[in-house]
Amino acid sequence: MQNSPFGIEGHGLFTLHPAIMLVLIPFVVMFVWASIKEYQRWRRFGPSMNKRSAYDIDETAPSYEPPVADDSDSDSNETTRPERGSHE
C-alpha cells in the first residue's frame, strides 16, 4: 500500500521529490552564500556600525505619519486618525 503521492516506499519522509529539490536548492545555495559573505564582512570590518537611530525623524517630510497613541484605557480598537485621502 502506497501512502506517498510520488510512489516512494519506505522512508518517504526523508526522501524529497526531484522537482522539490530543484526548487529548494537555489534558495539554500543563496542563503549559504549570503551567510558566508556576511561572516567574511563581519570578520574583516567588525560589527555593523549602523547609526540610523542617532538621527532625528524629519516630521516635515510628506510621507511622515505620527505614531498612534497607545491608549491602554480604551477598549475599542479604532484609531482617531483620519482615513488616507480624506481632507478633513
N, C-alpha and C positions, 0 to 999 in steps of 0.2 A: 504494500500500500504506500503510495507516494503522498507526502504532505507538502512537498515543495512544488511551486508552480513552474520551477525551472528543471524539474526532473532530477534533482540532486538527492542522492540517497546517503544515509549515514549522517555525518556531521555537517548537515546543511547550514546550521547556524554559523559555522566558522568558514564556510565557503561562499565567496561572492560571485555573482554572475559577471561575466566579462564586460558586459555593457556598463554595469555599475562601476567596475574598476576603471574603465576608460573615462568615465565622468569624474570620478573622485581623484584619480592620480594627478591631474594638472593642479587642482586646488591644494593637495597635500604638498606637491613639489614647490608651489609658490609660497606656501606658509613656511615650509622648512627653509627655503632660500631667504625669505624676508627675516626670519629669526636669526639665521647665520649672519646676515648683513647688519642687523641691528646689534647683535652681540659684538661684531667687529668694530662698529662705530662706538659702542659703549667702552670697549677696551682701549681704543685709540684716544677718544676725546673725553671720556668720563660721562657721568650722568648728564642728562639734558639740563640746560640752564634756562629753561623757558620762563620768561618773566612777564607773561601776559597779564597775570593778576596784579602786577605792580602798577599798571596804568589805570587811569580813571576811565569810566564809561562816558562816552560822548552822548549826553542826554539830548543834545540838539540835533542829532542825526535823524534823517527822515524815517529810518527803519526802527528807531528806538521805541520800545514799548515798556512802560514802567511795570515792575513786578506786581503781581496780585498780592494784596494784603492778606496775611494769614489770620483769618477770624476764627479762632478756636471756639468762641462763644456761639457762633452762628450754627444753626442746624441745617440750613439749606446749602446746597452745592452751587447755587447760582452766583455769578460774578456781577459786580456793579459796573464793569467796563462796557462801553457801548460796542455794538457789533462792528466788525470791519466794514467800511464802506458807508456807514451811516454818518451823517453830517449834523450831529446834534451839538 
